[in-house]
Amino acid sequence: MNITQGLLLSVATTLLLGCSKPAGKAELADYQQRLTRVLALDKADISLLPTTPLPAKNSLLVPQPDLRMDLLDAFATRQCGLDQLIAERNSSMGRVFSVSKRLNYEIRLLAVLADCDQQDWPEPLKQQITEVYQQKLTQINSVFLNMLQTDDTLRKRWHNSDSMLAPNDSSGFNESLAALQLLVELKHAINAKDWQRASQMDPERALESLYRYDFLSKLQYSLRYTRSWFVAVNPKLQQLSPSTLCTNNRNTEQLAILTTVFRKFFIGEIQAYLAQLSRFQQQTWPLLDELYQDTALHPVLAQRYLEQAEQLQRLLLAHVGWYQELNKVCPVGLTPS
């Protein structure tokens, strides 16, 4: 069997194998099969590399003192707008707020308390309102932190998906980006103690989008799998010295096929897909970094979204470097981009 016949057999085999793999993995498997066939490489089995586990939810929850305002003057609280918030917190639903609903409630309460604290009240009511306001101010950062680190929807997104992002598919990207931006803006408003602006940013809106779209979970899994793929495939390729492929004219057909595999399947598909992942990562990580800096989850998220992307880039450059070396020693016109 000559090389051309072998390549045709490889194409048929690859198509059959590719049909059984989901998008993302299928393109990597296709290119790997072609590369392995034309260079007679040993098969590289892909083993998913481990990631740092998320800290346990219970270990991250900061207990919040339950500050009630039942003793405030009923008439005064109606004038100030506190009566409805007090009733909401004392209701059956208010007693079991989720961490995100509790955050939204505390922000709305601070917006009202900030206004009430500026009004002229008789003592001891004035002192009582001021004390409650100051206590709520000291709690709000940990309430926000509880939402960031223990909300079930967010924690679900920081776990891997079981599937990769498909090439040329950006479903959920804009929605996920907008959700992260809302949470970052909410953090800024809290830090600035701009309670009126913060009260207009309901974190539930962001969480609804993140619940609906698993883009961020798929992104980190795509980074993880492609990195694992290069870790398995690169050593097999690098064991083959490029100089052995152009010692004589008998390898001309092999090099012509390899050139096609490189340009059409690696540059045209794999590198294009990796560029897509890089674009997504470069736009989402800065928001995650800003949102989670100085939290217990930041090192985990950095490992999953930043470090994996950086390691993937180094592995990609090493892979392309092999072709660049081949291009130096063999006059086949390979031009890695």
N, C-alpha and C positions, 0 to 999 in steps of 0.2 A: 504494500500500500504506500503510495507516495504522499507527500505532505498535503497536497490539495485534497485528495480523497479523505485523508485523515481529518482535515478541517471540516469538510462537509459532514462527516460522521459526528464530529464534535458539535456542530451547529444543531443537528437533529437531536443529539443527546441533551444539549443545553436547553433547547426549546421545551423538551419534555420535563426536564427538571425545573425550569423556570416557571412552568405553569403551576407547580405545586407550592411555589413560594410567593409570599405577599409582596406588594410593591415596596421598593427600597431594597429588600433582601434579594429580590429576583434579579435586579440589575447588577448587584455585586456578584451574585452567583454566576450570572451569565459571563461577565468579564473574567472571573476567576477560572471558569471552565475553559474558556478560549485560551487564556494565558497559560494555564497548566498544560493544555493539549499541545500548543505550538512549541513550547519550550521543554516539554517532557519533564515537568516539575513534579515533585512528590505532592500528593494531595494535602492541603492544609485544612484541618478541621477547625471550625470557628467555635471557640469557647467564650461565652459572655464574661467579660471582666467584672469583678465585684465593685460595688460602690459602698460608700460610707452610709451606714443605716441612719435613719432619722431618730433623734432622741425620743424616748417614750413620751406620749402626750401628757400623762399624769405628772411627769417630772418637770414639765414646763409651765404648768398652770400656776399662776400667782394668785393665792386666795385674796378675795376682796372683802373688806369690812362692809357689812350691810348697814349703811347709814340711812336711817329713816327720818322723815320730817313730819311725823304725826303731830308733834307738839307746836308747830307753827300756827299762828293765828289764822283761823279759817277765812275770815274776811280779807285779811292782808294778802293771803296767798291767792285769792281770787283776783284781787286788784293787780297783783304782780304776774299772774299767769302760771303760778306754780301748782294750783289746785289740780289741774288736769294731769300734770306729770306725776304728782303724788298719787293720784288715783290709779294711774296706769301702772306705776311700780307696785302698788299694793294689790293689784288685781291678781287673779289666778294665773293669767298668762305672764304677768310681770314677775312673778315669783320664780318662773322657770325660763327666763330669757336665755337664749343661746349667747355665746360670747360675742357674736356680731351684733345681735339685737341689743345686748347690754351696752356695747360701745356706742351705738347710735343713740340710745336713751341717755347715756351719761353726757354725751356731747350736747344734745338738745337741752338737757337740764342745766349744763354749764352756760349755755347761751341765755337762758332765762335768769339764772342766778347772777350772771354778770350784770344784767340790767337791773335786777332787784337790788343788788348790793350798792348801786349808785343812788338809790332813792332814800328819802329821809323817813326812817321808821322810828317809832318810840322804842326805848329800851324796855325789856331785854330782847325784843324781836330783832332789832338791828344787829346786835351782837350774834344772835343765833343764826341769822341769814349769812353773816360774814363768816362765821365759823364753818358752816356747812359748805359754803363756796370754797373756802381755803382747803378744806378736807377733800373736796371733789377734785380740786386742782392737783393735789398731790397724788391722787389715785389714777388720773386719766391715762398717764403713760403706760402704767401696768395693765390697765383695761385694754388699751390698744395692743399691747404686747401679747396679751392673752388671745386676742382675735388672730393676730398674725401667726402665732405658734401652735394654737390648739384647735382652730376651726377645722372641722372635718373636710370641707370642700378644699381648702388650701392644702391640707396635708395630703389629700388624695392627689392633687396636682403635683406634689413634690415626690410622689412615687412614680416609678417607671410605668409606662403603658406596656401592653403586650404586643404592640405593633408600631411600625415606623411611619414617619411622614412619607407620603407618596411623592415621587418626583413631580414637579410642576403643580403641586397642590398646596395652596395656602389657606385652606379652609380653617377657620377659627383663629387665624393669626391676628387679624385686625381687632377682633373682639377681645382676644386675650390681652393684646397690647393695651387696648383702651381700659380694660379692667385693672391692669397693673398701674396704669397712669392715674386712674381715679384714686387708688389706694395710696400712691405716692403723694398726690395732691392733698389727700386727707391727712397724711402724716405731716406735711408742711403746715397745713392750717392748724393742726393741734400744737405743733412746736411754736407757732406764732401766736397761739392763744386767740386765734380768730374764730370764735365759737359760732358766730353767725354764718360765716362761710362754711365751716366744717359741718354745721347742722344741715346744710343743703347737699352734702355728699353722703348718701346712704351706702354703707359698705355692702348692703344686700344686693345692690345693682351689680357691683363687681363680682360678687360671689355667684350670682345667678349665671353670669356669662362664663365664669370659670367652671361652673358645674356642667353647663351645657356643652362646652367645647374642651376636649382633652388634648388640645394642641401642645401645651407645655409639657405634659407627660410624654407625648410622642416625640417631642423635640429632644428631651434628655435621653430617651431610649435610642433615638436615631444616632445621637452623638456617641452613645455608649457602644452600640452595635458596630458602627463603622470603625470606631477606634479598635474594637476587638477584632474586626476583620483584618485591618492592616497589621495588627500585632501578630496574627496568624500567617498572613500571606507574605509580608515583607521578607522574613528570614528565608523563605523558600526561594524567592526571587533573587535575593542578595547572595545566596550560595553559588549562583551561577555567574561566573565572570563574563562580562560583556565581550571581552576580547576573544573568547572561545567561539563566538558566533560569527566572526568574520576572518577566520584564519585562511579561508580559501573560498573559491567561487561556488562551492557546493551548497553553501548556506544562503544563496541569493533568494531562493524561493521562500525559505523560512523567514528571512528578514522582511521580505515584502509582505508576508502575511502578518508578521508581528507589527509592522508599521500600520497596517489597517486596523488591527486589534487596538493598538494604542490610540490612534487618531479617532476612530469611530466609536469605540466602546469605552475607552478610558476617558479621553478628553471630552467626547461628545455626550457621554452619559454619566460616568462616575464623577468626574471633576465638576461637571455642571450641577450634579446633585449636591455635592459637597459645598459648592458655592452657595447654593440655596440654603443649606443648613447654616452656613457661616453667616449669611445675611440675617436669618431669623435669630441666631444666637446673639449677634452683635446689637440687635435692637431690643432684645428682651433682657439680657443680662444686666445692663446698667440700671434698669428699673428694679430688678430683683436685688441687686447690690445695694441700691439706695434704700429700698424698703426694709431689708433685713439686716443692715449693718448694725453691729453691736448686739446681735441676738444670738442665741444658742444654735439657731438653724443656719446662720450665715456660712459657717465652714462646710456644712453638708451641701448647701446649694451651690457654693463656690466650686466644690469638687464635681458636682453633677453638671453644672452649666458652663463654668469657666475653665477649670483645669482639664476636663475632658476635651473641650474644644481646642485648647492650646496643644494638648498632646496629640490630638487628631491632626492638627496642622503640621506638627513636626513629622508625624508618620507619613503624611501625604508628601511632604517635601523629600523625605527619604525614598519614597516609592518613585517619584518623578526623577530623583537623582540617579537612580539606576539607568533610566532611559537616557538621561543626559550624558552619562558615561558611555553608554552604547553609541550615542550619536557622535561622540568624539573619536571613537576607535573604528567605527564602521561607516562607510560612505553611503548611508541609506536615506539621508534627508529627513531624519526624525527631528522635529522641532518642538520640544515640550513647551507648553505655554503656562 
